[in-house]
């Protein structure tokens, strides 16, 4: 007699699944290969440029003339510094909250809403010093990395991890520009810009002299390479110089590219009084009869649940809600009048109407306060601008001797940031205005 359950057998995966897995591996290998193509391009283009520049420098030169040696030496020096800076910027880890020792940051929470675990695992002094935390005062959290995110840290979908003081993801470096490799990136831009202008001047000067028949005529591919170098050197030098100037401005002002292009939403100046205002039973001017329906009142919700509800629909233009959704609440009382109930309405129906009116009034008040937060956030200056001198020392290192060498001596650990006194003054001023 046959049994009811047939014996189970292990079957190999279908062919179409194996084919998809094989195609996925091929795609991943191709993407990895193409990601490093810019490195080959940069090394190859700069090597070709220095080769042409050195050859052009010695055209028609004599042994007693030192000018060709100076031109060639400057080109070789800038080429070496640019490529060394580029190599260090590419292969230096920008820093991540999930890598390396974290000091007291052990046993990080696995879920965002683990309030007790977060409070136990994150030092209180770091939470109090954060200026881009969530409006509850807790640190920002990355669900993909299962790690808290300090100020100025962001998650890179390309690198698949959070980056400390993330500036941007550079495709020409095939990595992120962050805390540890930003100095090398700046030096690479500076030296490459100077190298492009040097190549342009040397090659363009020869082309000008050639048109006036004042120099020895070259034959072969060197003529084509020289003309091509003058064109590429001028175009790339012009574009790269503007990009370099922009990053020098960011360096002096203590900003990153993300912070300059996107509105950084700082922690509310009235954050400490938020919970007391939310839990105030007289916040909406309810009567004793209306406040007696505690089961249906929204005041019984937790602060986290209310913030989630308030910020379910983020304001347009805010691209990074992980910067900390701010929700301010002041002491204004909104006293909605419940709609008049019909004579035949029961007491339960009237209680539901009062609860619904109070909930709608609370939501409207919180939306308005959230709008005020956005306006006040735009008035706040950059919290991390400590003055151009201290900003330069932070990125380039404390010793000026090593400022122009591609040495990773940036100060700070990326977890704790000193804030500007101007930021605190502006925050206190806004808090006083809101409390009036």
GUBANU-53608 format. One record per residue (C-alpha): residue in three letters; x, y, z; residue number from 1. Coordinates in steps of 0.5 Angstrom, whole numbers. Layout:
BEGIN
(r ALA; (X; Y; Z); NUM)
...
//
This chain:
BEGIN
(r UNK; (0; 0; 0); 1)
(r UNK; (3; 7; -2); 2)
(r UNK; (4; 12; 3); 3)
(r UNK; (1; 19; 3); 4)
(r UNK; (8; 22; 3); 5)
(r UNK; (12; 21; -3); 6)
(r UNK; (20; 21; -1); 7)
(r UNK; (23; 28; -2); 8)
(r UNK; (29; 28; -7); 9)
(r UNK; (34; 34; -8); 10)
(r UNK; (33; 37; -15); 11)
(r UNK; (38; 41; -18); 12)
(r UNK; (36; 48; -20); 13)
(r UNK; (33; 49; -26); 14)
(r UNK; (37; 51; -32); 15)
(r UNK; (34; 58; -33); 16)
(r UNK; (36; 60; -26); 17)
(r UNK; (43; 57; -27); 18)
(r UNK; (43; 61; -33); 19)
(r UNK; (41; 68; -29); 20)
(r UNK; (46; 67; -24); 21)
(r UNK; (51; 66; -29); 22)
(r UNK; (49; 72; -33); 23)
(r UNK; (49; 76; -26); 24)
(r UNK; (56; 74; -25); 25)
(r UNK; (58; 76; -32); 26)
(r UNK; (55; 83; -31); 27)
(r UNK; (58; 84; -24); 28)
(r UNK; (65; 82; -27); 29)
(r UNK; (64; 87; -33); 30)
(r UNK; (61; 93; -28); 31)
(r UNK; (67; 92; -23); 32)
(r UNK; (72; 92; -30); 33)
(r UNK; (69; 98; -32); 34)
(r UNK; (69; 102; -26); 35)
(r UNK; (77; 102; -26); 36)
(r UNK; (77; 104; -33); 37)
(r UNK; (78; 111; -31); 38)
(r UNK; (84; 110; -27); 39)
(r UNK; (87; 107; -33); 40)
(r UNK; (85; 113; -37); 41)
(r UNK; (88; 118; -32); 42)
(r UNK; (94; 114; -32); 43)
(r UNK; (95; 113; -39); 44)
(r UNK; (93; 121; -41); 45)
(r UNK; (98; 124; -36); 46)
(r UNK; (103; 119; -38); 47)
(r UNK; (102; 121; -45); 48)
(r UNK; (102; 129; -44); 49)
(r UNK; (108; 129; -40); 50)
(r UNK; (112; 125; -45); 51)
(r UNK; (110; 130; -51); 52)
(r UNK; (111; 136; -46); 53)
(r UNK; (118; 133; -45); 54)
(r UNK; (120; 132; -52); 55)
(r UNK; (117; 139; -54); 56)
(r UNK; (121; 142; -48); 57)
(r UNK; (128; 140; -52); 58)
(r UNK; (126; 142; -59); 59)
(r UNK; (132; 146; -61); 60)
(r UNK; (135; 146; -54); 61)
(r UNK; (143; 147; -53); 62)
(r UNK; (147; 144; -48); 63)
(r UNK; (148; 151; -45); 64)
(r UNK; (141; 153; -45); 65)
(r UNK; (137; 151; -38); 66)
(r UNK; (130; 153; -40); 67)
(r UNK; (128; 147; -43); 68)
(r UNK; (131; 143; -37); 69)
(r UNK; (127; 147; -32); 70)
(r UNK; (120; 146; -37); 71)
(r UNK; (121; 139; -37); 72)
(r UNK; (123; 139; -29); 73)
(r UNK; (117; 142; -28); 74)
(r UNK; (112; 138; -32); 75)
(r UNK; (115; 132; -29); 76)
(r UNK; (115; 134; -22); 77)
(r UNK; (107; 136; -23); 78)
(r UNK; (106; 129; -26); 79)
(r UNK; (109; 125; -21); 80)
(r UNK; (105; 129; -15); 81)
(r UNK; (99; 129; -19); 82)
(r UNK; (99; 121; -20); 83)
(r UNK; (101; 120; -13); 84)
(r UNK; (96; 124; -10); 85)
(r UNK; (91; 121; -15); 86)
(r UNK; (93; 114; -13); 87)
(r UNK; (93; 115; -5); 88)
(r UNK; (86; 118; -6); 89)
(r UNK; (84; 112; -10); 90)
(r UNK; (86; 107; -5); 91)
(r UNK; (85; 110; 1); 92)
(r UNK; (79; 108; 5); 93)
(r UNK; (75; 115; 6); 94)
(r UNK; (73; 112; 13); 95)
(r UNK; (66; 109; 15); 96)
(r UNK; (62; 108; 21); 97)
(r UNK; (62; 100; 20); 98)
(r UNK; (70; 100; 19); 99)
(r UNK; (75; 100; 25); 100)
(r UNK; (75; 101; 32); 101)
(r UNK; (69; 105; 35); 102)
(r UNK; (71; 106; 42); 103)
(r UNK; (65; 106; 46); 104)
(r UNK; (60; 104; 40); 105)
(r UNK; (59; 97; 41); 106)
(r UNK; (53; 92; 40); 107)
(r UNK; (50; 97; 35); 108)
(r UNK; (42; 96; 35); 109)
(r UNK; (40; 92; 29); 110)
(r UNK; (33; 96; 28); 111)
(r UNK; (32; 103; 28); 112)
(r UNK; (26; 103; 34); 113)
(r UNK; (30; 100; 39); 114)
(r UNK; (30; 106; 44); 115)
(r UNK; (33; 102; 50); 116)
(r UNK; (39; 99; 46); 117)
(r UNK; (40; 105; 42); 118)
(r UNK; (41; 109; 49); 119)
(r UNK; (45; 104; 52); 120)
(r UNK; (50; 103; 46); 121)
(r UNK; (51; 110; 44); 122)
(r UNK; (55; 115; 49); 123)
(r UNK; (50; 120; 52); 124)
(r UNK; (56; 126; 50); 125)
(r UNK; (56; 124; 43); 126)
(r UNK; (48; 124; 43); 127)
(r UNK; (48; 131; 46); 128)
(r UNK; (53; 134; 41); 129)
(r UNK; (50; 132; 35); 130)
(r UNK; (47; 137; 31); 131)
(r UNK; (44; 133; 25); 132)
(r UNK; (40; 128; 29); 133)
(r UNK; (33; 126; 29); 134)
(r UNK; (28; 130; 32); 135)
(r UNK; (28; 126; 38); 136)
(r UNK; (35; 127; 40); 137)
(r UNK; (37; 120; 38); 138)
(r UNK; (43; 119; 33); 139)
(r UNK; (41; 118; 25); 140)
(r UNK; (41; 111; 24); 141)
(r UNK; (43; 107; 17); 142)
(r UNK; (38; 101; 16); 143)
(r UNK; (43; 98; 11); 144)
(r UNK; (49; 98; 15); 145)
(r UNK; (46; 97; 21); 146)
(r UNK; (50; 103; 24); 147)
(r UNK; (49; 110; 27); 148)
(r UNK; (51; 115; 23); 149)
(r UNK; (55; 121; 26); 150)
(r UNK; (54; 128; 23); 151)
(r UNK; (56; 129; 16); 152)
(r UNK; (56; 122; 14); 153)
(r UNK; (52; 119; 9); 154)
(r UNK; (50; 112; 6); 155)
(r UNK; (53; 111; -1); 156)
(r UNK; (49; 106; -6); 157)
(r UNK; (55; 105; -10); 158)
(r UNK; (60; 103; -5); 159)
(r UNK; (54; 100; -1); 160)
(r UNK; (56; 103; 6); 161)
(r UNK; (56; 109; 10); 162)
(r UNK; (62; 114; 9); 163)
(r UNK; (65; 119; 14); 164)
(r UNK; (64; 126; 12); 165)
(r UNK; (62; 124; 5); 166)
(r UNK; (63; 129; 0); 167)
(r UNK; (61; 126; -6); 168)
(r UNK; (62; 119; -10); 169)
(r UNK; (67; 120; -15); 170)
(r UNK; (67; 116; -22); 171)
(r UNK; (74; 118; -24); 172)
(r UNK; (77; 115; -17); 173)
(r UNK; (72; 109; -17); 174)
(r UNK; (71; 111; -10); 175)
(r UNK; (68; 116; -5); 176)
(r UNK; (71; 122; -3); 177)
(r UNK; (71; 123; 5); 178)
(r UNK; (74; 124; 11); 179)
(r UNK; (81; 120; 10); 180)
(r UNK; (82; 122; 2); 181)
(r UNK; (79; 129; 1); 182)
(r UNK; (86; 132; 2); 183)
(r UNK; (89; 127; -3); 184)
(r UNK; (83; 129; -8); 185)
(r UNK; (84; 136; -7); 186)
(r UNK; (92; 136; -8); 187)
(r UNK; (90; 132; -14); 188)
(r UNK; (86; 137; -17); 189)
(r UNK; (91; 142; -16); 190)
(r UNK; (97; 139; -19); 191)
(r UNK; (93; 136; -25); 192)
(r UNK; (90; 143; -26); 193)
(r UNK; (97; 146; -26); 194)
(r UNK; (100; 140; -30); 195)
(r UNK; (95; 142; -35); 196)
(r UNK; (96; 149; -36); 197)
(r UNK; (104; 147; -36); 198)
(r UNK; (103; 143; -42); 199)
(r UNK; (98; 148; -45); 200)
(r UNK; (103; 153; -45); 201)
(r UNK; (109; 149; -47); 202)
(r UNK; (106; 146; -53); 203)
(r UNK; (102; 152; -55); 204)
(r UNK; (108; 156; -55); 205)
(r UNK; (111; 152; -60); 206)
(r UNK; (105; 152; -64); 207)
(r UNK; (105; 159; -64); 208)
(r UNK; (113; 160; -66); 209)
(r UNK; (112; 154; -71); 210)
(r UNK; (107; 159; -75); 211)
(r UNK; (112; 164; -75); 212)
(r UNK; (117; 160; -77); 213)
(r UNK; (122; 161; -71); 214)
(r UNK; (123; 154; -69); 215)
(r UNK; (126; 148; -71); 216)
(r UNK; (120; 144; -75); 217)
(r UNK; (118; 137; -73); 218)
(r UNK; (116; 131; -77); 219)
(r UNK; (112; 125; -76); 220)
(r UNK; (107; 124; -70); 221)
(r UNK; (110; 129; -65); 222)
(r UNK; (107; 135; -69); 223)
(r UNK; (100; 132; -68); 224)
(r UNK; (101; 130; -61); 225)
(r UNK; (104; 137; -59); 226)
(r UNK; (97; 140; -63); 227)
(r UNK; (93; 135; -59); 228)
(r UNK; (96; 137; -53); 229)
(r UNK; (95; 144; -53); 230)
(r UNK; (88; 143; -55); 231)
(r UNK; (87; 138; -49); 232)
(r UNK; (91; 142; -44); 233)
(r UNK; (87; 148; -45); 234)
(r UNK; (80; 145; -45); 235)
(r UNK; (82; 140; -39); 236)
(r UNK; (86; 146; -35); 237)
(r UNK; (80; 151; -36); 238)
(r UNK; (75; 146; -33); 239)
(r UNK; (79; 143; -28); 240)
(r UNK; (81; 149; -25); 241)
(r UNK; (74; 152; -24); 242)
(r UNK; (72; 145; -21); 243)
(r UNK; (79; 146; -16); 244)
(r UNK; (77; 153; -15); 245)
(r UNK; (70; 150; -12); 246)
(r UNK; (73; 145; -8); 247)
(r UNK; (78; 150; -5); 248)
(r UNK; (72; 155; -3); 249)
(r UNK; (69; 149; 0); 250)
(r UNK; (75; 147; 4); 251)
(r UNK; (76; 154; 6); 252)
(r UNK; (68; 155; 8); 253)
(r UNK; (68; 148; 12); 254)
(r UNK; (63; 145; 8); 255)
(r UNK; (62; 138; 3); 256)
(r UNK; (59; 138; -4); 257)
(r UNK; (53; 135; -1); 258)
(r UNK; (52; 140; 5); 259)
(r UNK; (53; 146; 0); 260)
(r UNK; (48; 143; -6); 261)
(r UNK; (43; 140; -1); 262)
(r UNK; (40; 144; 5); 263)
(r UNK; (42; 141; 12); 264)
(r UNK; (37; 140; 16); 265)
(r UNK; (40; 141; 23); 266)
(r UNK; (37; 139; 30); 267)
(r UNK; (31; 143; 33); 268)
(r UNK; (33; 149; 37); 269)
(r UNK; (27; 147; 42); 270)
(r UNK; (28; 140; 41); 271)
(r UNK; (29; 139; 49); 272)
(r UNK; (22; 142; 50); 273)
(r UNK; (18; 138; 45); 274)
(r UNK; (16; 132; 49); 275)
(r UNK; (13; 136; 55); 276)
(r UNK; (9; 140; 50); 277)
(r UNK; (7; 133; 46); 278)
(r UNK; (5; 130; 53); 279)
(r UNK; (1; 136; 55); 280)
(r UNK; (-6; 135; 56); 281)
(r UNK; (-8; 142; 55); 282)
(r UNK; (-4; 143; 49); 283)
(r UNK; (-10; 143; 45); 284)
(r UNK; (-15; 147; 50); 285)
(r UNK; (-19; 140; 51); 286)
(r UNK; (-24; 141; 57); 287)
(r UNK; (-24; 136; 62); 288)
(r UNK; (-30; 132; 59); 289)
(r UNK; (-26; 132; 52); 290)
(r UNK; (-20; 129; 55); 291)
(r UNK; (-23; 124; 59); 292)
(r UNK; (-23; 120; 52); 293)
(r UNK; (-16; 117; 53); 294)
(r UNK; (-16; 111; 49); 295)
(r UNK; (-18; 115; 43); 296)
(r UNK; (-13; 121; 44); 297)
(r UNK; (-7; 121; 40); 298)
(r UNK; (-3; 124; 46); 299)
(r UNK; (-3; 116; 48); 300)
(r UNK; (2; 115; 42); 301)
(r UNK; (9; 115; 43); 302)
(r UNK; (14; 121; 41); 303)
(r UNK; (17; 116; 35); 304)
(r UNK; (10; 114; 33); 305)
(r UNK; (8; 121; 32); 306)
(r UNK; (14; 124; 28); 307)
(r UNK; (13; 118; 24); 308)
(r UNK; (6; 120; 22); 309)
(r UNK; (8; 127; 22); 310)
(r UNK; (14; 126; 17); 311)
(r UNK; (10; 121; 13); 312)
(r UNK; (10; 126; 7); 313)
(r UNK; (17; 129; 7); 314)
(r UNK; (17; 136; 4); 315)
(r UNK; (19; 137; -3); 316)
(r UNK; (26; 139; -5); 317)
(r UNK; (29; 135; 1); 318)
(r UNK; (33; 129; -2); 319)
(r UNK; (36; 126; 5); 320)
(r UNK; (31; 125; 10); 321)
(r UNK; (36; 121; 14); 322)
(r UNK; (39; 128; 16); 323)
(r UNK; (34; 128; 21); 324)
(r UNK; (27; 130; 20); 325)
(r UNK; (25; 136; 25); 326)
(r UNK; (19; 137; 28); 327)
(r UNK; (18; 143; 32); 328)
(r UNK; (13; 144; 37); 329)
(r UNK; (11; 151; 41); 330)
(r UNK; (7; 153; 47); 331)
(r UNK; (1; 155; 42); 332)
(r UNK; (-6; 153; 44); 333)
(r UNK; (-10; 151; 38); 334)
(r UNK; (-17; 150; 41); 335)
(r UNK; (-22; 147; 36); 336)
(r UNK; (-29; 147; 37); 337)
(r UNK; (-32; 141; 36); 338)
(r UNK; (-38; 141; 31); 339)
(r UNK; (-45; 141; 34); 340)
(r UNK; (-48; 134; 35); 341)
(r UNK; (-55; 133; 33); 342)
(r UNK; (-60; 132; 39); 343)
(r UNK; (-60; 124; 37); 344)
(r UNK; (-53; 123; 38); 345)
(r UNK; (-51; 119; 43); 346)
(r UNK; (-45; 121; 48); 347)
(r UNK; (-40; 116; 45); 348)
(r UNK; (-41; 119; 38); 349)
(r UNK; (-40; 126; 41); 350)
(r UNK; (-34; 123; 44); 351)
(r UNK; (-31; 121; 38); 352)
(r UNK; (-33; 127; 34); 353)
(r UNK; (-29; 131; 40); 354)
(r UNK; (-23; 126; 39); 355)
(r UNK; (-23; 127; 32); 356)
(r UNK; (-23; 134; 32); 357)
(r UNK; (-17; 134; 37); 358)
(r UNK; (-13; 129; 33); 359)
(r UNK; (-14; 134; 26); 360)
(r UNK; (-12; 140; 30); 361)
(r UNK; (-6; 137; 33); 362)
(r UNK; (-4; 134; 26); 363)
(r UNK; (-5; 141; 23); 364)
(r UNK; (-1; 145; 29); 365)
(r UNK; (5; 140; 28); 366)
(r UNK; (5; 141; 20); 367)
(r UNK; (5; 148; 21); 368)
(r UNK; (11; 148; 26); 369)
(r UNK; (14; 143; 21); 370)
(r UNK; (14; 149; 16); 371)
(r UNK; (17; 154; 21); 372)
(r UNK; (22; 149; 22); 373)
(r UNK; (24; 149; 15); 374)
(r UNK; (24; 156; 15); 375)
(r UNK; (29; 157; 21); 376)
(r UNK; (33; 152; 19); 377)
(r UNK; (35; 156; 13); 378)
(r UNK; (37; 162; 17); 379)
(r UNK; (42; 158; 21); 380)
(r UNK; (49; 158; 19); 381)
(r UNK; (54; 152; 17); 382)
(r UNK; (55; 149; 24); 383)
(r UNK; (62; 146; 22); 384)
(r UNK; (65; 153; 19); 385)
(r UNK; (70; 154; 25); 386)
(r UNK; (74; 160; 20); 387)
(r UNK; (78; 159; 14); 388)
(r UNK; (84; 157; 18); 389)
(r UNK; (82; 152; 23); 390)
(r UNK; (78; 149; 17); 391)
(r UNK; (84; 148; 13); 392)
(r UNK; (88; 145; 19); 393)
(r UNK; (83; 140; 19); 394)
(r UNK; (83; 138; 12); 395)
(r UNK; (91; 139; 11); 396)
(r UNK; (94; 137; 18); 397)
(r UNK; (96; 141; 23); 398)
(r UNK; (103; 142; 21); 399)
(r UNK; (104; 147; 15); 400)
(r UNK; (110; 143; 12); 401)
(r UNK; (106; 137; 10); 402)
(r UNK; (100; 141; 7); 403)
(r UNK; (102; 140; 0); 404)
(r UNK; (104; 133; 0); 405)
(r UNK; (99; 127; -1); 406)
(r UNK; (100; 125; 7); 407)
(r UNK; (93; 123; 10); 408)
(r UNK; (94; 127; 16); 409)
(r UNK; (87; 130; 17); 410)
(r UNK; (85; 131; 24); 411)
(r UNK; (78; 128; 27); 412)
(r UNK; (75; 122; 28); 413)
(r UNK; (69; 123; 24); 414)
(r UNK; (64; 122; 30); 415)
(r UNK; (65; 128; 34); 416)
(r UNK; (65; 135; 31); 417)
(r UNK; (66; 142; 34); 418)
(r UNK; (61; 147; 32); 419)
(r UNK; (61; 154; 30); 420)
(r UNK; (60; 159; 36); 421)
(r UNK; (56; 163; 30); 422)
(r UNK; (51; 157; 30); 423)
(r UNK; (50; 157; 37); 424)
(r UNK; (48; 164; 37); 425)
(r UNK; (44; 164; 31); 426)
(r UNK; (40; 157; 34); 427)
(r UNK; (39; 161; 41); 428)
(r UNK; (36; 167; 38); 429)
(r UNK; (31; 163; 34); 430)
(r UNK; (29; 159; 40); 431)
(r UNK; (28; 166; 44); 432)
(r UNK; (24; 168; 38); 433)
(r UNK; (20; 162; 38); 434)
(r UNK; (18; 162; 45); 435)
(r UNK; (16; 169; 45); 436)
//
